[in-house]
Amino acid sequence: MIKLRKLLACLMIACMAFSLMPLAAFATEGEPCTHVWQAAGGKHVCSVCSEEAAHSFEEGVCTVCGAEEPADPNAEAANNAPAEPADEEGGAAEETYAAQIGENGYATLAEALAAMQDGDTVTLLKDVEESFTLETNGTIDLNNKTLIGEIIIKADVVFRTGEIAQKSGQETAAVVLINSGSLKLEDTYINAGEYGGILVDSAETVSVELVGTVTSSQYGIMQSESSTGTLNVTSDPASGISGTKYGIYIRNGSYTARTTDEDTNDLNVRSNGTAIKIDKGSLSISGDKGSFEGALEIAEGVTCSITGGSFTVKPNVDSGYLAVYDESTKFYNVVPGVVVNDVTVKADVTGDSAPVTAADGITAPSGAASFACDSSAIDVQKLLAASKLTFLEGDVVSIELIPAVKIEAIEQTKNSVDSIEYSISPKAKITVTREGTEQKELEKELSVSNDMLKGGVDVTIPTVDGFTVLTQIVHIHSDGSTEEITKHSFGNNEVSFNVSSFSSFILYRSSMAIEVLDSNGKFSARYSSFSDALSAISGSSGWTIKLLQDVSIEAGNEYSYALAWKLDLAGNKLNTNNFYVYGTNAGQHSITIMDSSAAQSGQIVGSGTAAIDIGGKCTVTLESGSIVNTSGTAVAVKDNKNQKSAHFVMTGGTLNGTTALTADSGAVEISNGTVTGTNSTVDREAAILVNDNVTLTIKGGSVTNAKGNAISINGVSSQFTMSGGTVNGRTKGVDMYGGSAEISSGTIEGGTAINTVGSSITISGGTFDSTTADKEVVAATTGSTTVAISGGSFKHEVPKVQCADGYVPCADAKNPGRFSVEPISEPVARAEDALGVDKGTFSTVQDAINAAGLGGKVTLLRDNGDYATVSRSIVIDGAGCRMKNLTVMSIAGVKIMNLRADTVTVSANAKAELSGENVFTELVNNGARCEIIDGRYLSHTGSGTYAISGGVFGNEVTQDECALVPVTGKLTGTAASLTKYTPALNTDPETKDAYPYTVEVAPAPRITGISNNAYFQKGSSSTLTIYTDGDYDELVKAGTIYRCLHVYNANGTDLISSRYYTVEEDANGYAVITIANSFLRNRPTGTYSVQVDFTTGVTQLEDFRVGTSATPKTGDESNIGLWIGIMACSAIIIGCGVFVLVHKNKKNKK
């Protein structure tokens, strides 16, 4: 029995253990809820599951819960509304409405106000008697109707066009009570009667703007005693405020009355008591359209500004203003005053008249001269201060401007007067009227200077007999300048005009074309012809002839003087026909041509052979303006008697002609301005044509000819010097036949920049461009032509034969792509060919590169500023020397070492290997491949590929620019062959500041494990999986086929091909490689080595074994299946034992 109990205990333990097994639980879905719906307001709810749903009405009853559909409130309101009476047309009669909003009518104003939204306009349709509170922002358009009632305002409200009147027996103290918001009256009349007009009782800021009228037997506008807020009142024109006790009473706030002289309506505040009372705040009254009847009670501390208005009580006005009492109106009018020595006076200015006087020998006209003006014409303060009178506050000053007119000269011919010269000066008569003192009046007369005038004065003066036509009035200012008065009236022997200063005035019968100024630039006289003006200055050096209009010179006139004078074109034309000027035996003739007009549009226009002919002993200088001859020469220098004393100087302006300038002898100097020729390609014709015995100097400006040559020089004795400016000819820039030229600066351009035959040309600087010729100086090979170039910049290479002694052709170091010359010096580079044969030394790097040829080598010998181009494979050893720029062209392959350069550019499809101690300011990779092993590179840029394995850099290196380690079979060599390069920071203390970036090596990917304990049993169906920490994307492959796995036998032979393994990517992005069973089962037993190739490096070797036994010979080799079998047998034996024991116990019981 005891044993049976033990058996049962064991079975119970087994059952309990079985009960601990996780078993799936299944639940049978319940039946759906049979809803019992009950109505619940606007929905029905299930009383079983509480689900809610909306009513579904049909014919007014919910089909689900039986609830009745509620009536439409809008429809009900419409049904209950009273019917509108119909007019004769069948529509609603407007008279039935009291107000409307838009097109909606309302029976009462209260209904309209209830429907009012912010911004609405409520329009009265008839007179209404209602009291109401406004709490919505908007406009009440009274529509010329009358509103009777008490109004309380708690919003921003506008009343427009109508009347608001008191309500008999109303409860409020005022017709309008404002608790908050604002009120604006537009053309609205508040008739308060016995009540107050507008009462403000608020703790907030309230504003009231009046363009209307408020009348009351108590007050117009008042702030209540209990009000703690601020009241700001503004009165505009066409407003009035009237109250028996107060017009306006502000306890805390501001009142502003604003009018201007342009306003047509008045503003007024009236009260039998106080017009305006302010306890705290500010008052501002301006303009002359406001009137204020009653006292002003302005408490101390209130900011007050009164600059206008009329008052029954004298106000305290701003400084500079006066309150002047008007006996006729009994008002004090506030007017601007004049402050003189801290005293303000009222000043009025008027004009007066006086007889005209005349100089000796001239009969004065019988009429009087007169002035007409007001205070705007004169600086009253300055005049009164100059009077030295003592003024008192409030003085009234009368100022009369009296003309002092004198006829100074008359020019006349026969019975007509050609001109009248007047001198006009004003005098001032000052009269002071003073109240309250024994001295009632003061008087003083003084002269008025021009600095006291600030506005216009109308002047009327009589003329003399015989002056019947007026063409011009010229005002001669005190500084000698002149001004033509274009607006005037003339008739009845008098002329009127307006002036702002006084001195001399000349009336001309005829139009004067020319004005003559003395050597100080002051007016002398006017003339109708150029010849008369020139004759007038013939004995006066330094004078100026100024054109007032277009003028013509008689053909063929010669002007020979021994004086210096100026011709001011002043924006006008001087038409000439061979205007010939020259000196005399008595001295030099000098003319300066200028244009004082703002546009400098004045011209001397020639119609003959030349606009101006310059003869001997004469110098003509063009400063501004233009000299033009479209059919000939603008300026011709024709020295007579071969004295070389004719001289043309150009410091500005423009010459324009078929030939702009012709010089047969003498000298021409151009430092600024524009010379333009329009002649054709005829040889030896040009914009500037120089013949023998001429010195031509160009220091600036431009000489151009779009059709032919810019400059042609013909003559063995002519000299051409250029140190600036631009010369540009379509055919030739400079065409020389004989003579000499020295060019140190400037620009010469043309089909041929310089063409020379039999000339001596020296060039030490400048810029030269030939657009059609293959050189800039085309020199004849015959005759005495010599060219010596020691400087300058040229479009084409300078022929060696044209180089000055000691100079050789070279690239232009300052202008890439151009050419120059340089002094012969020590060679800069040595060249060797591909076989190592020394090709010699060279003066330019480019020459050395050309000599070295394909596969050769160039070694720099010294620092230089060369630009060079490499178009074939070559080695360049800088040897620590510097050059300017090096360009590697497409396809070329170059090795560069130990070179210092500003810029190295590698073009598309080229290859450059950079090593040694290179120092580049800029490395530009334009679609090429650059392998950098060492060196310093301040900037490396471009769209090409970099492979960087060393060096330091000024800008950051990216991972894509780092060099990759090539994969070449089984692991051999140093540990470095197992690494890749990665960006790093430069830690070298000597270079890290300028070059903060570099690269460094990093460990290559590794094999991290092999499945099945790196063992394969022959005859099994298993595989081997190799795990790595290398990126899946970096496995080596050829096209789409992976070539990344090596399996080596003991002899080092690589046995596997790509078809025997597969590649996968794990969750971390690492590469996982599985070796196929078809490969493993055919391997002899033994140990093999496996290795994986990545583009960033090669893994280490790891071993795996191939054997025949079922289990590996190391590690845990137990068979789990065997143990399971043993456990099953044990269970059977235990079961049999239990059966025997039970059967035996039964027998014993029997």
VENNOR-V496411 format. One record per pair of residues at least 4 apart in sequence whose C-alpha atoms are under 6 Angstrom apart, sorted by the first residue. I is the first residue (numbers start at 1). J is the second residue. Records with the same first field share a line. If there is no record, write none. Layout:
I: J + J
//
This chain:
35: 46
36: 46 + 47
37: 45 + 46 + 65
38: 44 + 45 + 65
39: 44 + 65
40: 44
43: 53 + 54 + 55
44: 52 + 53
45: 50 + 51 + 52
46: 50 + 51
55: 62
56: 62 + 63
57: 61 + 62
60: 68 + 69
61: 66 + 67 + 68 + 69
62: 66 + 67
84: 92
85: 92
86: 90 + 91 + 92
87: 91 + 92 + 93
97: 105 + 106 + 107
98: 107 + 108 + 109 + 125 + 126
99: 105 + 106 + 109 + 123 + 124 + 125
100: 104 + 105 + 106 + 122 + 123
101: 122
106: 112
118: 136 + 137 + 138
119: 137 + 138
120: 138
121: 138 + 139 + 140
122: 140 + 141
123: 141
124: 142 + 143
127: 145 + 146 + 147
128: 147
129: 147 + 148 + 149
130: 149
131: 149 + 150 + 151
132: 151
133: 151 + 152 + 153
134: 153 + 154
135: 154 + 155
136: 155
137: 155 + 156 + 157
138: 157
139: 157 + 158
140: 159
141: 159 + 160
142: 160 + 161 + 162
143: 161
144: 161 + 162
145: 162
146: 163 + 164
147: 164
148: 164 + 165 + 166 + 167
149: 166 + 167
150: 175
151: 176
152: 176 + 177 + 178
153: 178
154: 179 + 180 + 181
155: 181
156: 181 + 182
157: 183
158: 183 + 184
159: 185
160: 186 + 187 + 188
161: 187 + 188
162: 188
163: 188 + 189 + 190
164: 190
165: 190 + 191 + 192
166: 175 + 192
174: 195 + 196 + 197 + 198 + 199
175: 192 + 197
176: 198
177: 199 + 200
178: 200
179: 201 + 202
180: 202
181: 206
182: 206 + 207 + 208
183: 208
184: 208 + 209 + 210
185: 210 + 211 + 212
186: 211 + 212
187: 211 + 212
188: 212
189: 212 + 213 + 214
190: 214
191: 215
192: 196 + 197 + 215 + 216
193: 216 + 217
194: 217
196: 216 + 218 + 219
197: 216 + 220 + 221
198: 221
199: 221 + 222 + 223
200: 223 + 224
201: 224 + 227
202: 227 + 229
203: 227 + 228 + 229
204: 229
205: 229 + 230 + 231
206: 231
207: 231 + 232 + 233
208: 233
209: 233 + 234
210: 235
211: 236 + 238 + 239
212: 239
213: 239 + 240 + 241
214: 220 + 241
215: 220 + 241 + 242 + 243
216: 220 + 243
217: 243 + 244
218: 243 + 244 + 245
219: 243 + 245 + 246 + 247
220: 241 + 242 + 243 + 247 + 248
221: 248
222: 248 + 249
223: 250
230: 252 + 253
231: 253
232: 253 + 254 + 255
233: 255
234: 255 + 256 + 257
235: 257
236: 258
237: 265 + 266 + 267
238: 265 + 266 + 267
239: 267
240: 267 + 268 + 269
241: 247 + 269
242: 247 + 269 + 270 + 271
243: 247 + 271
244: 271 + 272
245: 273
246: 271 + 274 + 275
247: 269 + 270 + 271 + 275 + 276
248: 276
249: 277
250: 278
251: 278 + 279 + 280
252: 280 + 281
253: 281
254: 281 + 282 + 283
255: 283
256: 284 + 285
257: 285
258: 286
259: 287 + 289
260: 287
266: 289 + 290
267: 290
268: 290 + 291 + 292
269: 292
270: 275 + 292 + 293
271: 275 + 294
272: 294
273: 294
274: 294 + 295
275: 293 + 294 + 295 + 296
276: 296
277: 297 + 298
278: 298
279: 299
280: 302
281: 302
282: 302 + 303 + 304
283: 304
284: 305 + 306
285: 306
286: 307 + 308
287: 308
288: 308 + 309
290: 309
291: 309 + 310 + 311
292: 311
293: 311 + 312
305: 318
306: 317 + 318
308: 334
309: 334
310: 331 + 332 + 333
311: 331 + 332
312: 331
314: 332
320: 337 + 339 + 344
321: 335 + 336 + 337
322: 334 + 335 + 337
323: 332 + 333 + 334
324: 332 + 333
325: 331 + 332
326: 330 + 331
337: 344 + 345 + 346
338: 344 + 345
339: 343 + 344
343: 393
344: 393
345: 393 + 394 + 395 + 396
346: 396 + 397
347: 396 + 397 + 398
348: 398
349: 374 + 375 + 399 + 400
350: 373 + 374 + 400
351: 371 + 372 + 373 + 400 + 401
352: 370 + 371 + 401 + 402
353: 369 + 370 + 402
354: 368 + 369
355: 368 + 369
356: 368 + 405 + 406
357: 364 + 406
358: 362 + 364 + 406 + 407
359: 408
365: 464
367: 462
369: 460 + 461
370: 459 + 460
371: 458 + 459
372: 458
373: 457
376: 455
377: 453 + 454 + 455 + 456
378: 452 + 453 + 454
379: 452 + 453
395: 434
396: 432 + 433
397: 431 + 432
398: 430 + 431
399: 429 + 430
400: 428 + 429
401: 427 + 428
402: 426 + 427
403: 426
404: 424 + 425 + 426
405: 423 + 424
406: 422 + 423
407: 421 + 422
408: 421 + 422
409: 420 + 421
410: 419 + 420
411: 418 + 419
412: 416 + 417 + 418
416: 466
417: 466 + 467
418: 508 + 509
419: 507 + 508 + 509
420: 506 + 507
421: 505 + 506
422: 504 + 505
423: 503 + 504
424: 502 + 503
425: 502
426: 448
427: 446 + 447 + 448
428: 445 + 446
429: 444 + 445
430: 443 + 444
431: 442 + 443
432: 441 + 442
433: 440 + 441
434: 440
450: 501
455: 500
456: 498 + 499 + 500
457: 498 + 499
458: 497 + 498
459: 496 + 497 + 498
460: 495 + 496
461: 494 + 495
462: 493 + 494
463: 493 + 494
469: 509
470: 508 + 509
471: 508 + 509 + 510 + 511
472: 507 + 508
473: 484 + 485 + 506 + 507
474: 483 + 484 + 505 + 506
475: 482 + 483 + 505
476: 481 + 482 + 504 + 505
477: 481 + 482 + 503
478: 503
480: 522 + 523
481: 522
488: 496 + 497
489: 495 + 496
490: 494 + 495
512: 526 + 527 + 528
513: 528 + 548 + 549
514: 526 + 527 + 546 + 547 + 548
515: 525 + 526 + 545 + 546
516: 524 + 525 + 544 + 545
517: 521 + 522 + 523 + 524 + 543 + 544
518: 522 + 543
519: 542 + 543
527: 533
541: 563 + 564 + 565
542: 564 + 565
543: 565
544: 565 + 566 + 567
545: 567
546: 568
547: 569
549: 572
550: 572 + 573 + 574
551: 574
552: 574 + 575
553: 576
555: 577
556: 578
558: 580 + 581
559: 581
560: 581 + 582 + 583
561: 583 + 589
562: 583 + 584 + 587 + 588 + 589
563: 589
564: 589 + 590 + 591
565: 591
566: 591 + 592 + 593
567: 593
568: 594 + 595
569: 595 + 602
570: 595 + 596 + 597 + 602
571: 597 + 600 + 601 + 602
572: 602
573: 602 + 603 + 604
574: 604
575: 604 + 605
576: 606 + 611
577: 606 + 607 + 608
578: 608 + 610 + 611 + 612
579: 612 + 613
580: 612 + 613
581: 614
582: 615 + 616 + 618
583: 588 + 589 + 617 + 618
588: 617 + 618
589: 618
590: 618 + 619 + 620
591: 620
592: 620 + 621
593: 622 + 623
594: 623 + 624 + 625
595: 600 + 624 + 625
600: 625
601: 625
602: 625
603: 625 + 626 + 627
604: 627
605: 628 + 629
606: 611 + 629
609: 632
610: 632 + 633 + 634 + 635
611: 634
612: 635
613: 636
614: 637 + 638
615: 638 + 639 + 640 + 646
616: 639 + 640 + 645 + 646
617: 645 + 646
618: 646
619: 647 + 648
620: 648
621: 648 + 649 + 650
622: 650
623: 651 + 652 + 653
624: 652 + 653
625: 653
626: 653 + 654 + 655
627: 634 + 655
628: 634 + 656 + 657
629: 633 + 634 + 657
630: 657 + 658
631: 658
632: 658
633: 657 + 659 + 660 + 661
634: 657 + 660 + 661
635: 661
636: 661 + 662 + 663
637: 663
638: 664
639: 646 + 665 + 666
644: 665 + 666
645: 666
646: 666
647: 666 + 667 + 668
648: 668
649: 668 + 669 + 670
650: 670
651: 671 + 672
652: 672 + 673
653: 673
654: 673 + 674 + 675
655: 660 + 675
656: 660 + 676 + 677
657: 677
658: 677 + 678 + 679
659: 677 + 687
660: 677 + 687
661: 688
662: 688 + 689
663: 690
664: 691
665: 693 + 694
666: 694
667: 694 + 695
668: 696
669: 697 + 698
670: 698 + 699
671: 699 + 700 + 701
672: 700 + 701
673: 701
674: 701 + 702
675: 703
676: 687 + 703 + 704 + 705
677: 687 + 705
678: 705
680: 707 + 708
681: 708
684: 712
686: 709 + 710 + 711 + 712
687: 705 + 710 + 711
688: 711
689: 712
690: 713
691: 713 + 714 + 715
692: 715 + 717 + 718
693: 717 + 718
694: 718
695: 718 + 719
696: 720
697: 720 + 721 + 722
698: 722
699: 722 + 723 + 724 + 725
700: 724 + 725
701: 725
702: 725 + 726 + 727
703: 727
704: 710 + 727 + 728 + 729
705: 710 + 729
706: 730
707: 730
708: 729 + 730 + 731
709: 729 + 731 + 732 + 733
710: 728 + 729 + 733
711: 734
712: 734 + 735 + 736
713: 736
714: 737
715: 738 + 739
716: 738 + 739
717: 739
718: 739
719: 739 + 740 + 741
720: 741
721: 741 + 742 + 743
722: 743
723: 744 + 745 + 746
724: 745 + 746
725: 746
726: 746 + 747
727: 733 + 748
728: 733 + 748 + 749 + 750
729: 733 + 750
730: 750 + 751
731: 750 + 751
732: 750 + 751 + 752 + 753
733: 748 + 749 + 750 + 753 + 754
734: 754
735: 754 + 755
736: 756
737: 756 + 757 + 758
738: 758 + 759
739: 759
740: 759 + 760 + 761
741: 761
742: 762
743: 763
744: 764 + 765 + 766
745: 765 + 766
746: 766
747: 766 + 767 + 768
748: 753 + 768
749: 753 + 768 + 769 + 770
750: 770
751: 770 + 771 + 772
752: 770 + 773
753: 769 + 770 + 776
754: 777
755: 777 + 778
756: 779
757: 780 + 785
758: 783 + 784 + 785
759: 785
760: 785 + 786
761: 787
762: 788
763: 789
764: 790 + 791
765: 791 + 792
766: 792
767: 792 + 793
768: 794
769: 776 + 795
770: 776
775: 796
787: 802
788: 802 + 803 + 804
789: 803 + 804
790: 804
791: 821
792: 820
793: 819 + 820
794: 818 + 819 + 820
795: 818
797: 819
798: 809
803: 807
806: 823 + 824
807: 822 + 823 + 824
808: 821 + 822
809: 820 + 821
810: 819 + 820 + 821
811: 819 + 820
812: 818 + 819 + 820
827: 841 + 842 + 843
828: 843 + 844 + 860 + 861 + 862
829: 841 + 842 + 845 + 859 + 860 + 861
830: 840 + 841 + 858 + 859
831: 839 + 840 + 848 + 852 + 857 + 858
832: 836 + 837 + 838 + 839 + 852 + 856 + 857
833: 837 + 852 + 856
834: 855 + 856
842: 848
846: 868
852: 856 + 857
854: 872 + 873
855: 873 + 874
856: 874
857: 874 + 875 + 876
858: 876
859: 877 + 878
860: 878
862: 881
863: 881 + 882
864: 883
865: 883 + 884
866: 883 + 884
867: 884 + 885 + 886
868: 886
869: 886 + 887 + 888
870: 888 + 889
871: 889 + 892
872: 892
873: 892 + 893 + 894
874: 894
875: 894 + 895
876: 896
877: 897 + 898
878: 898 + 899
879: 898
880: 898 + 899
881: 900
882: 900 + 901
883: 901
884: 901 + 902
885: 902 + 903 + 904
886: 904
887: 904 + 905 + 906
888: 906 + 907
889: 907
890: 907 + 908 + 909 + 910
891: 909 + 910
892: 910
893: 910 + 911 + 912
894: 912
895: 912 + 913
896: 914
897: 914 + 915 + 916 + 918
898: 916 + 917 + 918
899: 918
900: 918 + 919 + 920
901: 920
902: 920 + 921
903: 922 + 923
904: 923
905: 924
906: 925 + 926
907: 926 + 928
908: 926 + 927 + 928
909: 928
910: 928
911: 928 + 929 + 930
912: 930
913: 930 + 931
914: 932 + 933
915: 933 + 934
916: 934 + 935
917: 935
918: 935 + 936
919: 936 + 937
920: 937
921: 938
922: 939 + 940
923: 940
924: 940 + 941 + 942
925: 942 + 944
926: 942 + 943 + 944
927: 943 + 944
928: 944
929: 944 + 945 + 946
930: 946
931: 946 + 947 + 948
932: 948
933: 949 + 950
934: 950 + 951
935: 951
936: 951 + 952 + 953
937: 953
938: 953 + 954
939: 954 + 955
946: 961
947: 961 + 962 + 963
948: 962 + 963
949: 963
952: 995 + 997 + 998
953: 995 + 997
954: 995 + 996
956: 997
957: 983
959: 982
962: 981 + 982
963: 981
964: 980 + 1096
965: 980 + 1096 + 1097
978: 1004 + 1097 + 1098
979: 1001 + 1002 + 1003 + 1004 + 1097
980: 1001 + 1002 + 1096 + 1097
981: 1000 + 1001
982: 999 + 1000
983: 999
984: 998 + 999
985: 996 + 997 + 998
986: 992 + 996 + 997 + 998
987: 992
988: 992
991: 995
992: 996
1004: 1097
1005: 1029 + 1030 + 1099
1006: 1028 + 1029 + 1099
1007: 1027 + 1028
1008: 1027 + 1028
1009: 1027
1010: 1014 + 1025 + 1026
1011: 1024 + 1025
1014: 1104
1015: 1104 + 1105 + 1106
1016: 1106
1017: 1106 + 1107 + 1108
1018: 1081 + 1107 + 1108
1023: 1075 + 1076 + 1077
1024: 1074 + 1075
1025: 1073 + 1074
1026: 1072 + 1073
1027: 1072
1028: 1071
1029: 1070
1030: 1070 + 1071
1031: 1069 + 1070 + 1071
1032: 1065 + 1069 + 1070 + 1071
1034: 1094 + 1095
1035: 1094
1036: 1043 + 1044 + 1093 + 1094 + 1095
1037: 1041 + 1042 + 1043
1044: 1092 + 1093
1045: 1091 + 1092
1046: 1054 + 1090 + 1091
1047: 1054 + 1055 + 1056 + 1089 + 1090
1048: 1052 + 1053 + 1054 + 1088 + 1089
1049: 1053 + 1088
1060: 1076 + 1079
1061: 1074 + 1075 + 1076
1062: 1073 + 1074
1063: 1072 + 1073
1064: 1071 + 1072
1065: 1069 + 1070 + 1071 + 1072
1066: 1070
1077: 1081
1085: 1106 + 1107
1086: 1105 + 1106
1087: 1104 + 1105
1088: 1103 + 1104
1089: 1101 + 1102 + 1103
1090: 1101 + 1102
1091: 1099 + 1101
1092: 1099
1093: 1098
1094: 1098
1111: 1117
//
